[in-house]
């Protein structure tokens, strides 16, 4: 198989973790006889510094002409501390999602047994949790009308959804539910918000086409509580952009760390794959970032965009073996972890690559 992959490192630790994601893709290509070519593009703070634009046209063109995109993160503290900044790294991210039609964000929340102790939640509550989130990605308050009035003393952001936006992500979520536990939870705030009432109405209509799937509707505050109280009660969850952003970050604590969670942003064309964590400038350049989310994002890329399920499963098993062998990065280590088992970013990536190689009896060295 011949495929072109764009690497979009972005800002902060994005560069460090995507290097490991790229390395596992190279390993897979060599061991399974594929040809992956790689190109790089800029986005976020790095792109602003170079061009004044958080998403240069050249970067967007490269992505549109690729078969898949492996993304890192965007963000920089200088913008966090300056709310008046007119040009911001996150604008590049939102424009990319819109221009590429990436309306569905898939976030698998699957706990490795070896990391039960890494979460602050009791192991007996967590064990067996396996949730697939579908977060709508190109609507809601992030894309609605916004502004200031009353001489700047009042601000507004409009939560807006159209029927077709809800329909298309609902169909993807229902189809996924058919391949899993045949249960779907739709999360909204229909007791208060008109946009949520439309959301619920449309999901109920789409549900009629999937009679084998059990559907429940849940208010977002109740869902936030139940995620911690009983995460195993969820299978597939579909929700809007804002609620999905918050709930999936909360759900990262089920897995023990944001450094463990991969995601896929898909639509009807090219797919984008990224860890859910941010740019983490407090640890940038220290070599301690957890690369496993980027590596698991590469596994999603292999499966969803390329249909290479065996190769994807090999990557996941390699991560699992690495954890079984006791290796940890700092964020998922506990008091009982031996010092020599706590690895830096690059070394952790190399260990996973070596495990992948051994799983398929591949003689190609990392």
C-alpha positions in Angstrom: 0.0 0.0 0.0 1.3 3.5 -0.9 0.0 6.4 1.2 1.0 10.0 1.8 0.9 11.2 5.4 1.3 14.9 6.5 2.9 15.4 9.8 1.6 18.5 11.6 3.7 18.8 14.8 2.3 22.2 15.8 3.5 23.7 19.1 5.0 22.7 22.4 5.3 19.0 23.0 3.5 18.4 19.7 6.9 18.1 17.9 8.2 15.6 20.5 5.2 13.2 20.5 4.5 13.3 16.7 8.1 12.2 16.1 7.2 9.0 18.0 4.0 8.7 16.1 5.8 9.0 12.8 8.4 6.4 13.9 5.8 3.8 14.7 4.2 4.4 11.2 7.7 3.9 9.6 8.1 0.7 11.6 4.7 -0.6 10.5 5.5 0.3 6.8 8.8 -1.6 6.8 7.5 -4.6 8.7 4.3 -5.0 6.7 5.7 -4.0 3.3 3.9 -0.6 2.8 5.2 2.6 1.4 4.4 5.6 3.5 5.8 9.0 2.4 5.8 11.9 4.8 5.6 15.6 4.4 5.5 18.4 7.1 3.3 21.4 7.5 3.0 24.3 10.0 0.1 25.4 12.2 -0.5 27.4 15.3 2.0 29.6 17.1 4.9 28.4 15.0 3.0 29.3 11.8 2.1 32.8 13.3 5.7 33.5 14.1 6.8 32.5 10.6 3.9 33.9 8.4 1.5 35.8 10.7 -1.1 33.2 9.8 -2.1 30.3 12.2 -2.9 28.1 9.2 -1.0 29.1 6.1 -2.5 28.2 2.7 0.5 26.0 1.9 -0.2 23.9 5.0 -3.9 23.5 4.1 -3.1 22.5 0.5 -0.7 19.9 1.7 -3.3 18.4 4.0 -6.0 18.4 1.3 -3.6 16.4 -1.0 -2.7 13.8 1.7 -4.2 10.5 2.6 -4.1 11.2 6.4 -2.7 13.7 8.8 -0.9 13.1 12.1 -1.2 16.2 14.3 0.4 17.3 17.5 -1.0 20.3 19.4 -1.4 24.0 19.1 -1.1 26.8 21.8 1.3 29.1 23.5 1.2 30.8 27.0 1.6 34.3 25.4 -1.9 34.0 24.0 -3.4 32.6 27.1 -2.2 35.6 29.0 -3.5 38.1 26.3 -7.2 37.7 25.7 -7.1 40.7 23.4 -4.9 39.0 20.8 -6.6 39.1 17.4 -4.6 36.3 15.9 -4.4 33.1 18.0 -3.0 29.5 17.4 -6.4 27.9 18.0 -7.8 29.8 15.0 -5.7 27.6 12.8 -7.1 24.5 14.4 -10.7 25.6 14.0 -10.1 26.7 10.4 -8.5 23.4 9.6 -11.5 21.4 10.9 -13.9 23.6 8.9 -11.9 23.6 5.7 -11.3 19.8 5.7 -14.9 19.1 6.8 -13.8 17.3 9.9 -17.1 17.2 11.6 -16.8 14.1 13.8 -14.2 13.7 16.5 -13.8 10.1 17.8 -12.2 9.7 21.2 -11.8 6.1 22.4 -11.6 5.9 26.3 -10.1 2.5 26.9 -8.3 1.7 30.1 -5.2 -0.6 30.0 -5.4 -2.8 33.1 -1.8 -2.0 33.9 -2.8 1.6 34.5 -5.7 1.1 36.9 -3.6 2.6 39.7 -2.7 5.6 37.6 -6.2 7.1 37.9 -7.5 8.9 40.9 -10.7 6.8 40.6 -11.0 3.5 42.4 -9.9 0.5 40.3 -13.0 -1.5 40.9 -15.1 1.3 39.3 -12.8 1.7 36.3 -11.9 -1.9 35.4 -13.5 -2.8 32.1 -14.5 0.7 31.0 -14.5 1.1 27.3 -16.2 4.2 25.8 -16.2 5.6 22.3 -17.1 9.4 22.2 -18.4 11.0 19.1 -18.0 14.8 19.5 -19.4 17.1 16.8 -16.6 19.3 15.7 -17.6 22.1 13.3 -20.7 23.6 15.0 -21.8 24.9 18.4 -20.4 28.0 20.3 -17.0 27.6 18.7 -18.4 28.5 15.3 -21.5 30.5 16.1 -21.8 34.3 16.0 -19.8 36.0 18.7 -18.9 39.5 19.8 -19.0 42.4 22.3 -21.6 45.1 22.9 -22.4 47.8 25.4 -19.0 49.4 24.8 -17.3 46.0 25.3 -18.8 45.3 28.7 -21.0 42.5 27.4 -19.8 39.5 25.4 -21.8 36.8 23.6 -21.1 33.4 21.9 -24.0 31.8 20.0 -24.6 28.0 20.4 -26.0 27.0 17.0 -26.7 23.7 15.2 -28.4 22.8 12.0 -30.4 19.6 11.4 -27.9 18.2 8.9 -25.0 18.7 11.3 -26.7 16.6 14.0 -27.9 13.9 11.5 -24.5 13.2 10.0 -22.7 12.7 13.3 -25.6 10.7 14.7 -25.4 8.3 11.8 -21.7 7.7 12.4 -22.3 7.1 16.1 -25.2 4.7 15.5 -23.1 2.7 13.0 -20.3 2.5 15.5 -22.7 1.3 18.2 -23.8 -1.5 15.9 -20.3 -2.9 16.0 -19.9 -2.6 19.7 -22.4 -3.0 22.6 -25.4 -1.7 20.6 -26.0 1.1 23.1 -25.8 4.8 22.4 -26.0 7.7 24.9 -26.8 11.2 23.4 -25.8 14.0 25.7 -27.4 17.4 25.6 -29.0 20.1 27.7 -32.5 19.9 26.3 -34.2 21.1 29.4 -32.7 24.6 28.9 -31.2 25.1 25.5 -33.2 25.3 22.2 -30.2 24.0 20.2 -30.2 20.9 22.5 -33.9 20.4 21.9 -33.2 20.3 18.1 -30.2 17.9 18.9 -32.5 15.5 20.8 -35.3 15.7 18.3 -32.9 14.8 15.4 -31.2 12.0 17.3 -34.6 10.5 18.1 -35.5 10.6 14.4 -32.2 9.0 13.3 -32.6 6.3 16.0 -35.6 4.9 14.1 -33.2 3.7 11.4 -31.2 1.7 14.0 -33.8 -0.4 15.9 -31.1 -2.7 17.2 -29.4 0.1 19.1 -30.7 1.0 22.6 -30.7 4.8 23.0 -30.7 6.9 26.1 -30.7 10.7 26.4 -28.8 12.4 29.2 -28.3 15.9 30.3 -24.7 17.0 30.3 -24.4 17.6 34.0 -25.8 14.2 34.8 -23.4 12.6 32.2 -20.5 14.4 33.8 -21.4 12.9 37.2 -22.1 9.4 35.9 -18.8 9.3 34.0 -17.0 9.3 37.3 -19.6 7.3 39.2 -20.0 4.4 36.7 -18.0 4.7 33.5 -18.8 1.2 32.5 -22.4 2.1 32.0 -21.4 3.9 28.8 -20.6 2.4 25.4 -21.0 4.9 22.5 -21.6 8.6 23.5 -22.6 11.3 21.0 -22.7 15.0 21.9 -22.0 18.5 20.7 -18.8 20.4 20.4 -18.7 22.2 23.7 -20.0 19.4 25.8 -17.8 16.9 24.1 -14.7 19.0 24.6 -15.3 19.1 28.4 -16.6 15.5 28.9 -13.7 13.8 27.0 -11.1 15.8 29.0 -12.9 14.6 32.2 -12.9 11.0 30.8 -9.1 11.2 30.4 -8.9 10.6 34.1 -10.5 7.2 33.5 -7.4 6.3 31.5 -5.1 7.9 34.1 -3.6 10.6 32.0 -4.4 12.8 28.9 -1.1 11.4 27.6 -2.9 8.1 26.9 -5.8 9.3 24.8 -5.8 9.3 21.1 -8.5 10.8 18.8 -9.6 10.9 15.2 -11.2 13.8 13.4 -13.0 12.6 10.3 -15.5 13.7 7.7 -16.0 12.6 4.2 -12.4 13.2 2.9 -9.0 13.1 4.7 -8.8 12.1 8.4 -6.8 13.8 11.1 -5.3 12.0 14.1 -4.1 13.5 17.3 -3.6 13.1 21.0 -6.2 14.9 23.0 -3.7 16.8 25.2 -2.5 20.3 24.6 0.9 21.8 23.8 2.0 21.6 27.5 4.7 24.3 27.3 5.6 23.7 31.0 7.3 20.4 29.9 8.3 21.3 26.3 11.9 20.4 25.5 12.4 18.4 28.7 11.9 15.0 27.0 9.3 13.8 29.5 6.1 14.0 27.5 4.1 10.8 27.1 4.1 9.8 23.4 1.6 6.9 23.8 -1.4 9.0 22.8 0.3 10.0 19.6 1.3 6.4 18.9 -2.2 5.2 19.6 -3.4 8.0 17.3 -1.2 6.5 14.6 -3.0 3.2 15.3 -6.3 4.9 14.7 -4.9 6.3 11.4 -3.9 2.9 10.2 -7.3 1.5 11.0 -9.8 4.2 10.0 -8.0 6.0 7.1 -6.1 3.0 5.6 -8.2 0.0 6.7 -5.1 -1.7 8.1 -6.7 -3.4 11.1 -3.9 -6.0 11.7 -1.3 -3.3 11.6 -3.4 -1.0 13.9 -3.9 -3.9 16.4 -0.1 -4.6 16.3 0.6 -1.0 17.5 -2.0 -1.3 20.3 -0.6 -4.6 21.4 2.9 -3.1 21.4 1.7 -0.3 23.7 0.0 -2.9 25.9 3.2 -5.0 26.1 5.3 -1.9 27.0 3.0 -1.2 29.9 3.0 -4.9 31.0 6.8 -4.7 31.0 6.5 -1.9 33.6 7.6 1.0 31.5 6.1 4.3 32.2 6.5 8.0 31.4 6.4 10.4 34.4 2.7 11.2 34.1 1.6 7.6 34.4 4.2 6.4 37.0 3.2 5.8 40.6 5.2 5.5 43.8 6.0 1.8 43.2 7.5 2.4 39.7 11.2 1.7 39.7 13.3 4.7 38.6 14.8 2.8 35.7 11.4 2.0 34.4 10.4 5.7 34.0 11.4 6.6 30.5 11.6 9.8 28.5 9.6 10.5 25.4 12.0 9.2 22.7 13.0 6.1 24.6 9.4 5.2 25.3 8.6 5.5 21.6 11.6 3.3 20.8 10.4 0.6 23.2 7.0 0.5 21.6 8.5 0.3 18.2 10.7 -2.6 19.3 7.7 -4.4 20.8 5.8 -4.0 17.5 8.7 -5.4 15.6 8.9 -8.4 17.8 5.1 -9.0 17.7 5.4 -9.6 13.9 8.8 -11.2 14.0 10.2 -8.3 11.9 13.9 -8.0 11.6 13.9 -4.3 10.8 15.8 -2.3 13.5 14.3 0.9 14.9 
